[in-house]
Amino acid sequence: MGHHILPGNPPVELILRRSPQARRISLRVSRLDGRVTLTLPRGVRESEALDFARTKEGWLRAQLATQPDSIPVTEGTRIPVEGQPRLILRGSGKRIVLGADSITLPGPPDHVPTRLQAWLKTLARDRLAQASDRYAQTLGRPYARLSLRDTRSRWGSCTSSGGLMYSWRLVMAAPDVLDYVAAHEVAHLAEMNHSPAFWAVVARLYPGYHAPRLWLRQHGADLHRYRFDD
């Protein structure tokens, strides 16, 4: 709908969103990226909503102060790849080299974020396709297609037509976490719900899924701290 800047030190950007379903004005701070959304019900004037936001400024700044810092991806940054922290180093040659505790990228430093992001997406597609193929074969139900996005609200999804979608950031988590999400989404090919029958399918595809599921709930948001846009 629009943006508004709340003056102060520092200024706070508000994303204004109008929702016919909303019953009252609400202010929300995303745990993933610190974005602030001001939601307006139908019929509420923008000026009224901004007045509401100003009355909540103390609460809002306290929430923002507790947000985890974002981590720009650049030379010298440590970034997890398949659950292992790797130090980003500059190297010679033409290929990106994944070491035990480092990842070496050729080229100028300002190309690091975009090159590394593209490489991670390729690795993610490879790992997620392998896992999805394995679980789909076990289940005996093929999927139609696989796509990657940088989703913040969910780690994966499955459409009624058999399309699997995953967050490419899963490749930064440990392999068992990526495998669990693949098993979860493939299980939806049989059960398009979260019923006991669905969780029984997940347990058959991935016994012991509770541990990686808990890790995602407790630590998954940290994967969104790594910024590749600078």
Secondary structure as the mmCIF struct_conf table of DSSP 4:
data_model
#
loop_
_struct_conf.conf_type_id
_struct_conf.id
_struct_conf.beg_label_comp_id
_struct_conf.beg_label_asym_id
_struct_conf.beg_label_seq_id
_struct_conf.end_label_comp_id
_struct_conf.end_label_asym_id
_struct_conf.end_label_seq_id
STRN STRN1 GLY A 2 LEU A 6
BEND BEND1 GLY A 8 PRO A 10
STRN STRN2 VAL A 12 SER A 19
TURN_TY1_P TURN_TY1_P1 PRO A 20 GLN A 21
BEND BEND2 ARG A 23 ARG A 24
STRN STRN3 SER A 26 VAL A 29
TURN_TY1_P TURN_TY1_P2 ARG A 31 ASP A 33
STRN STRN4 VAL A 36 PRO A 41
TURN_TY1_P TURN_TY1_P3 ARG A 42 GLY A 43
HELX_RH_AL_P HELX_RH_AL_P1 GLU A 46 THR A 55
TURN_TY1_P TURN_TY1_P4 LYS A 56 LYS A 56
HELX_RH_AL_P HELX_RH_AL_P2 GLU A 57 ALA A 65
TURN_TY1_P TURN_TY1_P5 THR A 66 THR A 66
BEND BEND3 GLN A 67 GLN A 67
HELX_LH_PP_P HELX_LH_PP_P1 PRO A 68 SER A 70
STRN STRN5 ILE A 71 PRO A 72
TURN_TY1_P TURN_TY1_P6 GLU A 75 GLY A 76
STRN STRN6 ARG A 78 VAL A 81
TURN_TY1_P TURN_TY1_P7 GLU A 82 GLY A 83
STRN STRN7 GLN A 84 ARG A 90
BEND BEND4 SER A 92 ARG A 95
STRN STRN8 VAL A 97 LEU A 98
BEND BEND5 ALA A 100 ASP A 101
STRN STRN9 SER A 102 LEU A 105
BEND BEND6 GLY A 107 GLY A 107
HELX_RH_3T_P HELX_RH_3T_P1 PRO A 109 HIS A 111
HELX_RH_AL_P HELX_RH_AL_P3 VAL A 112 LEU A 139
TURN_TY1_P TURN_TY1_P8 GLY A 140 GLY A 140
BEND BEND7 ALA A 144 ALA A 144
STRN STRN10 ARG A 145 ARG A 149
BEND BEND8 ARG A 152 SER A 153
BEND BEND9 TRP A 155 TRP A 155
STRN STRN11 GLY A 156 CYS A 158
TURN_TY1_P TURN_TY1_P9 SER A 160 SER A 161
BEND BEND10 GLY A 162 GLY A 162
STRN STRN12 GLY A 163 SER A 167
HELX_RH_3T_P HELX_RH_3T_P2 TRP A 168 MET A 172
BEND BEND11 ALA A 173 ALA A 173
HELX_RH_AL_P HELX_RH_AL_P4 PRO A 175 ALA A 187
TURN_TY1_P TURN_TY1_P10 HIS A 188 ALA A 190
BEND BEND12 MET A 192 ASN A 193
BEND BEND13 SER A 195 SER A 195
HELX_RH_AL_P HELX_RH_AL_P5 PRO A 196 LEU A 205
BEND BEND14 TYR A 206 TYR A 206
TURN_TY1_P TURN_TY1_P11 PRO A 207 TYR A 209
HELX_RH_AL_P HELX_RH_AL_P6 HIS A 210 HIS A 219
HELX_RH_3T_P HELX_RH_3T_P3 GLY A 220 ARG A 225
STRN STRN13 TYR A 226 ARG A 227
#
